[in-house]
Amino acid sequence: MKTSEIRELTNTEIAERIEAENARLDQMKMQHSISPLDNPNQITNLRRDIARFKTILRERELTQQN
């Protein structure tokens, strides 16, 4: 997901997406440990998406404090 698309979401939507993506990441890790995924880069991409969500959420928190 692009950062421009993430910035259009509200804080609650971003928090919900973080929870959903974390659950999906755990599931993908479990599947990968049992049998290899076709594309293991999916795990890396998902981790980066979660980091983007958290970064934008943190940016918003910091701008509200100032």
Secondary structure as the mmCIF struct_conf table of DSSP 4:
data_model
#
loop_
_struct_conf.conf_type_id
_struct_conf.id
_struct_conf.beg_label_comp_id
_struct_conf.beg_label_asym_id
_struct_conf.beg_label_seq_id
_struct_conf.end_label_comp_id
_struct_conf.end_label_asym_id
_struct_conf.end_label_seq_id
HELX_RH_AL_P HELX_RH_AL_P1 THR A 3 ARG A 7
TURN_TY1_P TURN_TY1_P1 GLU A 8 GLU A 8
BEND BEND1 LEU A 9 LEU A 9
HELX_RH_AL_P HELX_RH_AL_P2 ASN A 11 ILE A 34
BEND BEND2 SER A 35 SER A 35
BEND BEND3 ASP A 38 ASP A 38
TURN_TY1_P TURN_TY1_P2 PRO A 40 PRO A 40
HELX_RH_AL_P HELX_RH_AL_P3 ASN A 41 GLN A 65
#
